Amino acid sequence: MSTRTIAGQKNLQKINQAAKDGIGGSPLRPDGTLKVKGEFAYSSDLWHEDMLWGTALRSPHPRANILSVDVSEALKVPGVYAVLTHEDIPGEKYYGLEIADQPALAIDKVRYHGEAIALVAADHPETARRAVKKIKVEYEVLTPIVTEEQCLDPETHGYVHEPHEYKSHAYGNVCHEQKLVSGLGVTDEVRALADVVVSGEYEVGMQDQAFLGPESGLAVPAEDGGVDLYIATQWLHVDRQQMAPVLDLPLEKVRLTLAGVGGAFGGREDLSMQIHACLLALHTGKPVKIVYARDESFFGHVHRHPARMRYEHGATRDGKLVFADCRIVLDGGAYASASPAVVGNAASLGHGPYVIPNVRMHAIALYSNNPSCGAMRGFGAVQAAFGYESQMDKLAEALGMDPVELRQLNAVTQGDRMPTGQEIDAPAPVAELLQRVKDMPLPPPLDLEHLDVRTLPGALSNTSHGEGIVRGVGYSVGIKNVGFSEGFDDYSTARVRLEVIGGEPVAMVHTAMAEVGQGGVTVHAQIARTELGVEQVTIHPANTEVGSAGSTSASRQTYMTGGAVKLAAEAVRHELLERGRHRYGWTQTDLSLVGGKVVSASAGVLIPIVDLLGDDAIEQTREHHHRPTVPFDKETGQGFGHVQYTFCANRAVVDVDVELGLVKVVELTAVQDVGKALNPLSVVGQIQGGCTQALGLAVMEEIVVKDGKVRNASFTDYLIPTILDTPPIPVQILELPDPHAPYGLRGVGEAPTVSATPSIVAAIRQATGKALTRIPVRPEHLTDTL
Amino acid sequence: MEFLRPATWDEALAAKAEHPTALPISGGTDVMVELNFDVHRPSAILDLNRITELTEWSSDGATVRLGAAVPYARIIEELSGPLPGLALAAHTVGSPQIRNRGSVGGNLGAASPAGDSHPALLAAGREVCVEAHSVRGSRLIPIDEFYVGVKRNSLEPDELIRAVRIPVADGPQQFSKIGTRNAMVIAVCAFGFALHPEDGTVGTGIGSAAPTPRRAVEAEEYLRGVLAERGLWESGELLGPEVVQRFGELVKAAASPIDDVRGTADYRRHALAVMARRTLTWCWNDYRKQIRSAA
């Protein structure tokens, strides 16, 4: 085991790199400088000669029947090439990630504010927008079904999907449901075993991924009747799988190539403009580009599920948990998206990284006329963590215990079982993470004598010169799964080719992995260098000419596609060495590829790779499957459902202006076990980014929806943290290898997003004494002016 | 959409007379956002960027004549002495990029109740006026007559803002703004405050808490009376906590905010009272220091 303390660039330079630019090193990312300088080509920068611009007409109503659509005036606008409605769709009219319940264009009704109804292609984006305004839609506006109470009483308030059109696996306006019982469950007898019981109701607002690159892509019709789509997405192959039936094309005629992605965070896991651009391109026979405007982007992708949660925890007088009970209601909005999997995560991870002998859980996702919700970093584990960590603090207070000690006393460790019955068969250093985060030095106290207004809540808004400022400290820990769960075989494919170019051995790595900013392309090159002993690695553009790489989500890409690159590179190495053994009769079993040469540990350098390879190329393709999992039992929630667990602990230090309700996070410390840091700089970046996104949820980020209507579809009013809101984030990394994972690594990206939010809220509670049961915490909550 | 690009001020006024619905643009930090969001489709855009005198300011020692297009960054850098309240407000505008382009003229043209300049201009005194020019001539519009409704000002359709005239500060000034993040935020509400020892008055300005920017008239009158009756201008003695409290309550009472996506009306009223108390206290402490060091 090794640990690294990384507070900033200075410390990073002290890390001993095993092999330069191989795994464990921190080579710089190839896209980094371009992005910082504004020279990186994003999907919105795509251009094709003679291309048309597509745009959509979207519903202003969250729930309405469409009585008629008249496109005749729009078609008369000079420069307009096509106006399409669902009647022009050649194939299947519905698609979806898990359940095909979403029409590619609205059919006779709209179920959410912003649902696409018709498409226009024109020779100029402004012409397209003007034409859209000429489409006449007659609506019968209906009262939207938006609250939990309304959704759960369809007899009174109606169905989002009428029973005859309902495609999900639950009932009524429930999209998905998962129950879980372990031990004796939670009964009055079990409750009686506890000396102390605390309960609470918690609410999480609708967070947005807030990626900066709007949904965009370019569809080019092909001579074979197919279409080539250049697209910013998270998973090329699942896009294609959903698109082809709607376009009525065989899979091989729908070819996707990854374009520059400006952030994703789950928001690109669903289709946005993919089908629309292809429909227009196939209809007009011309290339069609679609770029969403910022407000359209807020309507064009799913968000994090808002949640209402009720928790009850019981413990003995000395702090041992006896039982935990929970009901989680997630608002999935109009269409299923990833709701079933989000529910599975919420149910299976919703009691946190704690040993609890008796557990009950009931998690559901609702259909409503609110915006659709689906994948976002943390995926069902985020909402629950706010609930169970708030409960831990409440329990500690009721017991008169230190909140960190209470958590440590009940923390899971390797060999323990989750409430699903799944044994944690890899390191789970939860108590140690908490200890380390607690032991890290605290920032200096607020110095009222030498104030810098920029460091106070409100900063240069000049609201305080020290008045009303109270400091608070809070702790939390969280658990997240890595990879797709519940029996899903989200395998990854990699093709690796080794050949001599310009007198040097060069490896080419070809995968369909979506590089969305996570740094996967850097890591793939590192893996190829380590396995093949070469310096030069070329990353082939990601496309559907190679097998699926699965989604860039669930913290899985380094594990899964990185693992596939490792397998393919090992196969190339094996073939190369076999060739040498065959040609030169090597008998050594200690061969490896180092520094461009075949090396024997006992006999030294045998031959340069260049000489062994000559004019040949060696190419191998491999699939990497993680170990199989099973779906959770519907009633008991039992099952070996997750591939890997990952843990992060945080400490937040905040200054709160208690009179004005303004918050400044002073420091946000993170300690995370990453198994093996393939690229320590990127790992720290992921953890700091994850913490920052968690900070946003804690104190500012929320899509405000009233009566089904989105009220802040812009970065003017959907606030994300600026650098002045982002504190120093000291990160300590543990590397306890997971024996089941390539290189022992653990997915990194999501755990801090799960764990950091509750620590910030805990710190604000300590400063203010307020209960704070809803996030994001608003100034109104802290000043009783809601 | 026509794009007009006059080279001189006279050409600009002629263009505005000919195209009274033309939308003037300078930094574009407001106009371009609204165009991009398709909020407006003006018949014409009147680009003022070639008219360099709009980016100049001058002072005769008593009044600063601030060109309509002097960017906030230069107000912070060059005018924090004579116009401390406005400079503090300028600090809270957007990001560095926005402060390099945005200007007080733009704030006045848009006349949004959330414009950051307005509370500072109101607090700077009733003598603050907007210099409006047209082919018909020029006039000075007192700041108290400038804001007439939500995003409406008292300019005639053929008028352009040439400059703002602001008295040089004769006492401490402060500006506070509430946002739900620590930078780059539209005001939830804002408050400007100024002491004017020369004529024994005080100035206030409330932002984002009424249909227009407005002053808290009763709060100003109350405080002016207390300062005069108790001889506090001369003595520099501490204000009693009841004075500070009362002032805050009167500022709060002067607002008529609404609930919206940025905040509740109750919070805005509450925050205005807090900001009023704090800015008054800061200014008075500074004033006390000044008269003590003068004594």
Interface residues (C-beta under 8 A of the other chain):
Chain A: R129 A293 R294 D295 P457 G458 A459 L460 S461 N462 T463 S464 H465 E467 G468 E659 L660 G661 L662 K664 V699 M700 V704 R711 N712 S714 T716 D717 L719 P721 T722 I723 L724 D725 R778 P779 E780 T783 T785 L786
Chain B: V33 N36 F37 D38 L88 H91 T92 S95 Q174 F175 S176 K177 I178 G179 T180 R181 N182 A183 M184 V185 I186 V188 V261 R262 G263 T264 D266 Y267 R269 H270 A271 V274 M275 R278 W282
